Amino acid sequence: MYEIYQRLLDEKGLKNADVARATGISNMTLSDWKRGKSVPKSDKMRKIAEYLNVSVDYLMTGNEVEFIVETAKKDVLLAAIPSR
């Protein structure tokens, strides 16, 4: 799971400190995750996923299917909202 997170950071040119600053999750928590001492709780995992613009499922498994479906649903809903 951490490998997926690290790959996303590398792809986006980010560091743990960037994620910590943006999400309010401590560097220590992220470091403990890296060392396998812990796994972020669901609320923190959601914040990390949102910041990295992926689903929690993708962050945990590398599976994009749900993220693609959810993104498509959001796009359809946004398209249905009349513009002013």
MODELLER restraints for C-alpha pairs under 7 A, 6 or more apart:
rsr = mdl.restraints
at = mdl.atoms
rsr.add(forms.Gaussian(group=physical.xy_distance, feature=features.Distance(at['CA:1:A'], at['CA:59:A']), mean=6.70, stdev=0.5))
rsr.add(forms.Gaussian(group=physical.xy_distance, feature=features.Distance(at['CA:1:A'], at['CA:60:A']), mean=4.97, stdev=0.5))
rsr.add(forms.Gaussian(group=physical.xy_distance, feature=features.Distance(at['CA:1:A'], at['CA:61:A']), mean=6.43, stdev=0.5))
rsr.add(forms.Gaussian(group=physical.xy_distance, feature=features.Distance(at['CA:2:A'], at['CA:34:A']), mean=6.04, stdev=0.5))
rsr.add(forms.Gaussian(group=physical.xy_distance, feature=features.Distance(at['CA:4:A'], at['CA:59:A']), mean=6.12, stdev=0.5))
rsr.add(forms.Gaussian(group=physical.xy_distance, feature=features.Distance(at['CA:4:A'], at['CA:62:A']), mean=6.49, stdev=0.5))
rsr.add(forms.Gaussian(group=physical.xy_distance, feature=features.Distance(at['CA:5:A'], at['CA:59:A']), mean=6.20, stdev=0.5))
rsr.add(forms.Gaussian(group=physical.xy_distance, feature=features.Distance(at['CA:9:A'], at['CA:15:A']), mean=6.21, stdev=0.5))
rsr.add(forms.Gaussian(group=physical.xy_distance, feature=features.Distance(at['CA:16:A'], at['CA:27:A']), mean=6.55, stdev=0.5))
rsr.add(forms.Gaussian(group=physical.xy_distance, feature=features.Distance(at['CA:16:A'], at['CA:30:A']), mean=6.84, stdev=0.5))
rsr.add(forms.Gaussian(group=physical.xy_distance, feature=features.Distance(at['CA:17:A'], at['CA:27:A']), mean=6.34, stdev=0.5))
rsr.add(forms.Gaussian(group=physical.xy_distance, feature=features.Distance(at['CA:20:A'], at['CA:26:A']), mean=5.44, stdev=0.5))
rsr.add(forms.Gaussian(group=physical.xy_distance, feature=features.Distance(at['CA:20:A'], at['CA:27:A']), mean=5.77, stdev=0.5))
rsr.add(forms.Gaussian(group=physical.xy_distance, feature=features.Distance(at['CA:23:A'], at['CA:47:A']), mean=5.99, stdev=0.5))
rsr.add(forms.Gaussian(group=physical.xy_distance, feature=features.Distance(at['CA:23:A'], at['CA:48:A']), mean=6.70, stdev=0.5))
rsr.add(forms.Gaussian(group=physical.xy_distance, feature=features.Distance(at['CA:32:A'], at['CA:38:A']), mean=5.70, stdev=0.5))
rsr.add(forms.Gaussian(group=physical.xy_distance, feature=features.Distance(at['CA:33:A'], at['CA:39:A']), mean=5.38, stdev=0.5))
rsr.add(forms.Gaussian(group=physical.xy_distance, feature=features.Distance(at['CA:33:A'], at['CA:40:A']), mean=6.89, stdev=0.5))
rsr.add(forms.Gaussian(group=physical.xy_distance, feature=features.Distance(at['CA:45:A'], at['CA:56:A']), mean=6.49, stdev=0.5))
rsr.add(forms.Gaussian(group=physical.xy_distance, feature=features.Distance(at['CA:46:A'], at['CA:56:A']), mean=5.91, stdev=0.5))
rsr.add(forms.Gaussian(group=physical.xy_distance, feature=features.Distance(at['CA:49:A'], at['CA:55:A']), mean=5.59, stdev=0.5))
rsr.add(forms.Gaussian(group=physical.xy_distance, feature=features.Distance(at['CA:49:A'], at['CA:56:A']), mean=5.46, stdev=0.5))
rsr.add(forms.Gaussian(group=physical.xy_distance, feature=features.Distance(at['CA:49:A'], at['CA:59:A']), mean=6.44, stdev=0.5))
rsr.add(forms.Gaussian(group=physical.xy_distance, feature=features.Distance(at['CA:54:A'], at['CA:67:A']), mean=6.60, stdev=0.5))
rsr.add(forms.Gaussian(group=physical.xy_distance, feature=features.Distance(at['CA:55:A'], at['CA:67:A']), mean=5.25, stdev=0.5))
rsr.add(forms.Gaussian(group=physical.xy_distance, feature=features.Distance(at['CA:57:A'], at['CA:63:A']), mean=6.45, stdev=0.5))
rsr.add(forms.Gaussian(group=physical.xy_distance, feature=features.Distance(at['CA:58:A'], at['CA:64:A']), mean=5.42, stdev=0.5))
